[in-house]
Amino acid sequence: MEKTGYIEIKVSGSNGNIELKPETYDIKDVLGIIEQAEKILFPGEKRERPLISYRMEEGSVRNIFVTSSQAIISIGAVLGQIQSSKSIDFLELDTARAIETFQETAIKKDFVFEIRTSLQNAPILKIDSLTQYFRTKEHWAEAEFYFYGKITNAGGKEKANIHLATEEYGILVIQTPQLFLANREENLLYKIFGIRARGKQNSETGEIDKSSLTFLELIDYNTIYDEAYLKDLRNKAKNWINDIDPDSWLRDIRGYDA
């Protein structure tokens, strides 16, 4: 059986005059903690991640997530780096967003978050209303991207989007105008397309903020091997080459007549 460890996210504070404890901690807050914990433990593609189990314990509200020891060791190092540098700019995007979410909640509700692991002598990352764990805005700039993959979903009642399954980035959710989807006569689902999109990119690491992607253009993408088309290109190339004197061409390229 795989060795496991845990990460603990302890929440302290009160809602009005009611002190936080498991009996007074709302289910929406529980779901939020679970969502952010997954981002911290396994940022990016999550299809191959190991099992994460959850339990809540007394002591304000102690949220405990048990998973593979390898993930816990990695997160322990990350927490130590955040604590020592007082910065989250080096983090993967999902992890940075999770820390920012805790920071925003700490400021808004005057909660205190303490994040630690089961590792011996592990650092404890404390986030409260006085800390400032936010990404540096200057690192993110607008950019354009070309993505290729299979459209697995398209639409939405209020905010329409296209889900594009790519090999490089996993499934991308790209915000798309409803009018474009409404006027498209062809069924897009389960077909290969290219999409030109705009979004934010980290100017230092090149990382793409997947949540910022907006649709610009749909590109037809045909991967069918067309032998006749390729043969025609080769014939055109042959005719062009036949008209060239190799010696004259080389002399011209080299820049002398001799």
C-alpha atoms as one frame of an Amber mdcrd trajectory, in Angstrom:
protein
   0.000   0.000   0.000   1.245   3.477  -0.885   2.678   5.505   1.981   0.577
   8.496   2.946   0.796  11.730   4.893  -1.502  14.665   5.387  -1.868  18.391
   4.981  -3.870  20.266   7.603  -5.670  23.552   6.983  -6.779  24.973  10.314
  -9.288  27.823  10.343  -9.706  30.042  13.422 -11.991  32.986  14.054 -15.670
  33.653  14.500 -18.844  34.490  12.622 -20.136  37.390  14.665 -20.221  36.134
  18.239 -20.115  32.481  17.207 -16.683  30.884  17.455 -15.624  28.683  14.568
 -15.803  24.949  15.222 -17.038  21.972  13.192 -20.646  22.526  14.327 -20.647
  26.184  13.230 -18.633  25.874  10.017 -20.948  26.195   7.004 -20.939  23.540
   4.283 -20.100  26.182   1.639 -16.937  26.994   3.571 -16.120  23.278   3.771
 -16.512  22.894   0.006 -14.299  25.944  -0.538 -11.553  24.486   1.658 -11.711
  21.163  -0.199 -11.475  22.902  -3.584  -8.454  24.977  -2.564  -6.727  22.008
  -0.914  -6.858  20.057  -4.172  -5.317  23.013  -6.016  -2.509  23.193  -3.471
  -1.787  19.476  -3.536  -2.185  18.819  -7.263  -2.130  21.977  -9.407  -2.822
  21.600 -13.104  -4.082  18.351 -14.611  -5.844  16.250 -11.965  -6.855  13.122
 -13.873  -3.815  11.152 -12.727  -3.686  12.369  -9.127  -3.788   9.841  -6.240
  -6.672   9.523  -3.804  -7.295  12.364  -1.347  -9.397  11.558   1.714 -10.852
  14.156   4.069 -11.849  14.515   7.682 -12.684  17.393   9.999 -11.519  17.598
  13.617 -11.983  19.847  16.646  -9.538  22.629  17.505 -11.250  25.566  15.823
 -11.812  23.858  12.464  -9.073  21.428  11.446  -9.455  20.250   7.842  -7.202
  17.250   7.246  -6.433  15.844   3.794  -4.645  12.498   3.532  -2.847  11.605
   0.312   0.466  10.231  -1.014   3.558  11.010   1.018   5.329  12.212  -2.149
   2.760  14.984  -2.585   3.018  15.906   1.098   6.823  16.163   0.916   6.528
  18.438  -2.120   3.936  20.666  -0.443   6.052  20.856   2.717   8.885  22.346
   0.668   6.503  24.797  -1.008   5.109  25.998   2.326   8.636  26.553   3.627
   9.548  28.609   0.565   6.426  30.762   0.867   7.101  31.337   4.540  10.727
  32.349   4.010  10.233  34.483   0.887   6.860  36.008   1.845   5.965  35.638
  -1.836   3.770  33.378  -3.976   5.033  34.543  -7.380   7.057  31.346  -7.849
   4.041  29.045  -7.397   2.104  27.256 -10.103  -1.018  29.203 -10.969  -3.593
  26.956  -9.237  -1.571  26.859  -6.026  -1.056  30.634  -6.060  -4.789  31.171
  -6.565  -5.606  28.898  -3.632  -3.297  30.869  -1.328  -4.811  34.119  -2.588
  -8.304  32.786  -1.856  -7.316  32.083   1.754  -5.735  35.540   1.983  -8.874
  37.251   0.658 -11.071  35.324   3.102  -8.718  36.149   5.989  -9.019  39.865
   5.219 -12.758  39.800   4.541 -13.837  37.666   7.519 -10.883  38.152   9.882
 -10.167  34.417   9.829  -6.747  32.898  10.470  -5.549  30.020   8.289  -2.674
  27.786   9.356  -1.394  25.304   6.781   0.973  22.527   7.841   1.887  18.981
   6.881   2.476  15.773   8.813   6.218  15.987   8.181   8.436  16.234  11.249
   9.551  19.825  12.005   7.437  21.001   9.062   6.904  24.755   8.591   3.514
  26.286   9.355   2.223  28.869   6.894   0.018  31.401   8.694  -2.359  33.589
   6.702  -4.298  36.321   8.496  -5.662  39.816   7.876  -2.179  41.333   8.167
  -0.338  39.103   5.689  -0.266  39.951   1.990   0.010  36.753   0.000  -0.944
  38.022  -3.441   0.733  37.587  -6.803   2.676  40.509  -8.263   0.446  41.904
 -11.004   3.367  43.017 -13.191   4.257  39.408 -13.971   1.045  38.871 -15.993
   0.477  40.343 -19.447  -2.123  39.967 -22.208  -1.136  37.569 -24.997  -2.636
  35.664 -27.921  -2.493  31.883 -28.237  -3.291  29.156 -30.741  -4.688  25.937
 -29.287  -5.536  22.747 -31.158  -7.718  19.914 -29.941 -11.153  18.318 -29.818
 -14.208  20.350 -28.781 -15.974  18.336 -26.069 -18.560  20.914 -24.977 -19.924
  24.218 -26.220 -22.597  26.504 -24.791 -23.803  27.784 -21.455 -26.956  29.507
 -20.187 -25.296  32.761 -19.115 -21.557  32.609 -19.742 -20.997  30.609 -22.901
 -17.739  28.727 -23.424 -16.024  26.074 -25.464 -14.263  23.127 -23.838 -11.230
  22.179 -25.910  -9.387  18.938 -25.065  -5.698  19.461 -25.903  -2.697  17.176
 -25.524  -0.436  19.876 -24.101  -2.734  21.720 -21.683  -5.525  19.249 -20.906
  -9.074  20.619 -21.185  -9.207  24.377 -21.745 -12.388  26.339 -21.002 -12.487
  29.304 -23.378 -15.082  32.049 -22.856 -16.993  32.411 -26.142 -19.677  34.867
 -27.353 -23.136  33.264 -27.378 -23.814  34.904 -30.746 -20.944  33.001 -32.361
 -22.258  29.659 -31.113 -25.854  30.535 -32.032 -24.942  31.427 -35.621 -22.732
  28.395 -36.183 -24.708  25.955 -38.350 -22.140  23.142 -38.162 -22.086  20.903
 -35.093 -18.742  21.554 -33.380 -18.789  18.712 -30.863 -16.119  16.002 -30.995
 -14.351  17.537 -33.976 -10.783  18.810 -34.198 -10.359  22.571 -34.432  -7.830
  25.266 -33.761  -8.826  28.208 -31.594  -7.146  31.590 -31.469  -7.651  33.015
 -27.992  -6.570  35.892 -25.803  -5.477  35.479 -22.193  -2.904  36.285 -19.565
   0.605  34.832 -19.554   3.342  35.061 -16.968   6.130  37.146 -18.512   8.799
  35.304 -16.495   7.701  31.654 -16.605   5.519  31.589 -19.729   2.688  29.979
 -17.747  -0.813  30.610 -19.112  -3.665  31.708 -16.856  -6.243  29.217 -18.143
  -9.113  31.006 -16.385  -8.520  34.182 -18.448  -8.941  32.684 -21.946 -11.409
  34.388 -24.286 -12.340  33.334 -27.819 -11.062  35.229 -30.882 -11.318  32.891
 -33.864 -12.175  29.306 -34.814  -9.711  27.671 -37.207 -10.646  24.688 -39.371
  -8.046  22.009 -38.823  -7.815  19.186 -41.363  -5.271  16.465 -40.617  -6.274
  14.227 -43.567  -3.285  13.163 -45.658  -3.863  14.472 -49.205  -1.510  12.648
 -51.571  -2.721  14.487 -54.686  -2.109  17.877 -53.071   1.398  16.904 -51.958
   2.220  15.501 -55.392   1.159  18.760 -57.022   3.438  20.703 -54.640   6.379
  18.414 -55.503   5.788  18.873 -59.243   5.725  22.646 -58.853   8.971  22.494
 -56.885  10.620  20.331 -59.558   9.759  22.814 -62.308  11.189  25.663 -60.238
  14.415  23.762 -59.541  14.823  22.738 -63.202  15.007  26.389 -64.205  17.943
  27.063 -61.841  21.605  26.795 -62.788  23.206  25.335 -59.605  26.586  27.047
 -60.089  25.062  30.485 -60.677  22.700  30.015 -57.756  25.565  29.088 -55.379
  27.688  32.044 -56.544  24.750  34.367 -55.944  24.166  32.964 -52.454  27.861
  33.242 -51.555  28.008  36.815 -52.872  30.824  36.493 -55.446  31.176  35.648
 -59.144  34.217  33.385 -59.050
